[in-house]
Amino acid sequence: MTQQIKSKKRVADHGEVFTRPEEVNAMIDMVERQLSAVVDEMPIKATFLEPACGDGNFLIEILKRKLNTVAKNYQKSPREYEFYLILAISSLYGIELLQDNVLKCRQRLLDFVKNEYQYLFGLPMTVELENVAKFILERNILHGDALKMCYADQHNQPLENQFLHFSQWSAMEFPRKFCLKREEYQYTDVIQIISRGSKREFSHYTTLPKYNSIYFMEIQNATPESKL
């Protein structure tokens, strides 16, 4: 039986209880059926945010399904497979209050894609590709408080004046095939985010500087767009 708690103290302090794999898959099945009404497969680029991601039980199951689609469509071309593997990773987002869970979640997702790559191609993932995956996971799986939409400190306490920001990753065909474009958004209005009935008209996020489109294997080197 899968362990649902790490300690009674963590439950008391943070309400930490892990979801069983069978429950995770049942919930994902419901979402996938809705997606299947539009397309035949779970879209590789469909975005998922887990606001209390723990060590990644939901995210890793979603990633498994996404990579099954990537393998089905792109396994014959290693470079295409690598690009869509990175797109699949880039579509997953998580927020977690406990720092040890954040680190474990990122590592679980990374280890899974490395194992899948090894299984499909009989070779280990290159260091360059692994670094791209790490770069994205560090920006998509965040250490913070999802209720207050802010970062947390090393003691897992909310930093209420430091709002979360996420990177959005988009596939581009310029300046060459297999490029990514990174745009960042920072949340600024907690009330509007957690109260959907709010009629306040100003935006709940601000757009941060955008980055130039760049070949996906060089995404760490993308430079901010120049302002006109």
C-alpha positions as CSV (number, residue, x, y, z in Angstrom):
1,M,0.0,0.0,0.0
2,T,1.3,3.5,-0.9
3,Q,2.2,5.6,2.1
4,Q,0.0,8.6,2.3
5,I,1.8,10.5,5.0
6,K,5.5,11.1,5.9
7,S,4.9,12.0,9.5
8,K,2.1,13.0,11.8
9,K,3.9,16.3,12.5
10,R,3.8,17.2,8.8
11,V,0.1,16.4,8.7
12,A,-0.5,18.6,11.7
13,D,1.7,21.4,10.6
14,H,1.0,21.5,6.9
15,G,-2.0,19.1,6.2
16,E,0.3,17.0,4.0
17,V,-1.5,13.8,2.8
18,F,-0.4,12.1,-0.5
19,T,-3.0,10.8,-2.9
20,R,-2.9,7.1,-3.8
21,P,-1.9,6.2,-7.4
22,E,-5.3,4.6,-8.2
23,E,-7.1,7.8,-7.1
24,V,-4.6,9.9,-9.1
25,N,-5.3,7.9,-12.3
26,A,-9.1,7.9,-11.7
27,M,-9.1,11.7,-11.6
28,I,-6.7,12.1,-14.6
29,D,-9.0,9.7,-16.6
30,M,-11.9,12.1,-16.0
31,V,-9.8,15.0,-17.5
32,E,-8.6,12.9,-20.3
33,R,-12.1,11.9,-21.4
34,Q,-13.0,15.5,-21.6
35,L,-9.9,16.2,-23.7
36,S,-10.7,13.3,-25.9
37,A,-14.0,14.9,-26.9
38,V,-11.9,17.4,-28.8
39,V,-8.8,15.4,-29.9
40,D,-7.9,11.7,-30.1
41,E,-5.0,11.9,-27.6
42,M,-4.1,13.9,-24.6
43,P,-2.5,17.0,-26.2
44,I,1.2,17.1,-25.6
45,K,1.1,20.9,-25.0
46,A,-2.1,20.9,-22.8
47,T,-1.2,22.8,-19.7
48,F,-1.7,21.4,-16.2
49,L,-1.1,23.2,-12.9
50,E,-1.1,21.3,-9.6
51,P,-1.4,23.9,-6.8
52,A,-0.3,21.5,-4.1
53,C,1.9,19.2,-6.0
54,G,3.7,17.4,-3.2
55,D,6.4,15.2,-4.6
56,G,4.7,14.9,-8.0
57,N,2.1,12.1,-7.9
58,F,-0.3,13.8,-10.2
59,L,2.3,15.5,-12.4
60,I,4.3,12.3,-13.1
61,E,1.1,10.4,-14.1
62,I,0.2,13.2,-16.5
63,L,3.7,13.2,-17.9
64,K,3.6,9.4,-18.5
65,R,0.5,9.9,-20.7
66,K,2.0,12.8,-22.5
67,L,5.2,10.9,-23.3
68,N,3.2,7.9,-24.5
69,T,1.8,10.3,-27.1
70,V,5.2,11.7,-27.9
71,A,6.7,8.2,-28.4
72,K,3.7,7.1,-30.6
73,N,4.1,10.1,-32.9
74,Y,7.8,11.0,-32.9
75,Q,9.9,8.0,-31.9
76,K,11.3,7.5,-35.4
77,S,13.1,10.8,-35.2
78,P,15.2,11.3,-32.1
79,R,15.4,15.0,-32.6
80,E,11.7,15.4,-33.0
81,Y,11.1,13.2,-29.9
82,E,13.5,15.3,-27.9
83,F,11.8,18.5,-28.9
84,Y,8.3,17.2,-28.0
85,L,9.6,15.7,-24.8
86,I,10.7,19.1,-23.8
87,L,7.4,20.6,-24.8
88,A,5.6,18.0,-22.6
89,I,7.7,18.9,-19.6
90,S,7.2,22.6,-20.3
91,S,3.4,22.2,-20.1
92,L,3.5,20.9,-16.4
93,Y,3.4,23.3,-13.5
94,G,3.4,22.8,-9.8
95,I,3.4,24.8,-6.6
96,E,4.4,23.2,-3.3
97,L,5.0,24.7,0.2
98,L,7.5,22.2,1.4
99,Q,10.9,22.6,-0.1
100,D,11.9,18.9,0.2
101,N,8.8,18.0,-1.8
102,V,9.7,20.5,-4.5
103,L,13.2,19.1,-5.0
104,K,11.8,15.5,-5.0
105,C,9.1,16.4,-7.5
106,R,11.6,17.9,-10.0
107,Q,13.9,14.9,-9.6
108,R,11.1,12.4,-10.1
109,L,10.0,14.1,-13.3
110,L,13.6,14.3,-14.6
111,D,14.4,10.7,-13.7
112,F,11.2,9.5,-15.5
113,V,12.1,11.3,-18.8
114,K,15.6,10.0,-18.6
115,N,14.4,6.4,-18.1
116,E,11.9,6.7,-20.9
117,Y,14.6,8.1,-23.2
118,Q,17.0,5.2,-22.3
119,Y,14.2,2.6,-22.9
120,L,13.2,4.0,-26.3
121,F,16.7,4.7,-27.8
122,G,19.0,2.3,-25.9
123,L,21.2,5.3,-25.0
124,P,21.3,7.6,-22.0
125,M,19.9,11.1,-22.4
126,T,22.7,13.6,-23.3
127,V,23.9,16.0,-20.6
128,E,22.8,18.9,-22.9
129,L,19.2,17.6,-23.1
130,E,19.1,16.8,-19.4
131,N,20.2,20.4,-18.6
132,V,17.4,21.8,-20.7
133,A,14.9,19.6,-18.8
134,K,16.3,20.8,-15.5
135,F,16.2,24.4,-16.5
136,I,12.5,24.2,-17.3
137,L,11.6,22.2,-14.3
138,E,13.2,24.7,-12.0
139,R,11.0,27.4,-13.4
140,N,7.8,25.3,-13.6
141,I,7.8,23.5,-10.2
142,L,7.9,26.3,-7.7
143,H,8.5,26.5,-3.9
144,G,5.6,28.7,-2.7
145,D,2.2,29.1,-1.1
146,A,-0.6,28.5,-3.7
147,L,-3.2,30.2,-1.6
148,K,-1.2,33.5,-1.4
149,M,0.5,33.0,-4.8
150,C,3.8,33.9,-3.3
151,Y,7.2,32.2,-2.8
152,A,8.2,30.5,0.4
153,D,11.5,30.8,2.3
154,Q,13.8,28.0,3.5
155,H,11.6,27.4,6.5
156,N,8.6,27.0,4.3
157,Q,7.0,30.3,5.4
158,P,5.2,32.4,2.8
159,L,7.1,35.4,1.5
160,E,3.9,37.5,1.0
161,N,5.7,40.4,-0.8
162,Q,7.3,38.1,-3.4
163,F,4.6,36.9,-5.8
164,L,5.1,33.8,-7.9
165,H,5.9,34.1,-11.5
166,F,5.8,31.4,-14.2
167,S,7.4,30.9,-17.5
168,Q,5.2,30.1,-20.6
169,W,7.0,28.1,-23.3
170,S,5.8,28.2,-26.9
171,A,6.9,26.2,-29.9
172,M,8.2,28.4,-32.7
173,E,9.4,27.9,-36.3
174,F,11.6,31.0,-36.2
175,P,14.6,31.6,-36.5
176,R,14.7,27.8,-37.3
177,K,12.7,24.6,-36.7
178,F,12.4,23.4,-33.1
179,C,12.6,26.7,-31.3
180,L,11.1,27.8,-28.0
181,K,9.9,31.2,-26.9
182,R,9.8,32.0,-23.2
183,E,7.4,34.6,-21.7
184,E,7.1,35.3,-18.0
185,Y,4.2,36.4,-15.9
186,Q,4.1,37.5,-12.3
187,Y,1.0,37.4,-10.2
188,T,0.0,40.6,-8.4
189,D,-3.6,40.3,-7.3
190,V,-4.3,37.4,-4.9
191,I,-7.9,38.3,-4.3
192,Q,-8.9,38.0,-7.9
193,I,-7.1,34.7,-8.3
194,I,-8.8,32.9,-5.4
195,S,-12.2,34.7,-5.8
196,R,-13.4,34.0,-9.3
197,G,-16.6,35.9,-8.7
198,S,-14.7,39.2,-8.3
199,K,-15.8,41.9,-10.7
200,R,-12.6,43.9,-10.4
201,E,-11.4,44.6,-13.9
202,F,-7.6,45.1,-13.5
203,S,-5.3,42.2,-14.4
204,H,-4.1,39.8,-11.7
205,Y,-0.7,39.4,-13.3
206,T,1.9,41.6,-15.0
207,T,4.0,40.6,-18.0
208,L,7.7,40.4,-17.4
209,P,10.3,40.9,-20.2
210,K,9.9,38.4,-23.0
211,Y,12.7,36.4,-24.4
212,N,13.8,35.9,-28.0
213,S,12.9,32.7,-29.7
214,I,15.8,30.3,-29.7
215,Y,16.6,26.7,-30.6
216,F,15.3,24.5,-27.8
217,M,18.6,22.9,-26.9
218,E,19.9,26.5,-26.2
219,I,16.9,27.7,-24.2
220,Q,19.1,28.7,-21.2
221,N,20.9,31.2,-23.5
222,A,17.8,33.0,-24.6
223,T,18.1,36.8,-24.3
224,P,15.4,39.3,-23.4
225,E,13.7,41.0,-26.3
226,S,14.9,44.6,-26.8
227,K,12.4,47.3,-26.2
228,L,11.6,49.6,-29.0
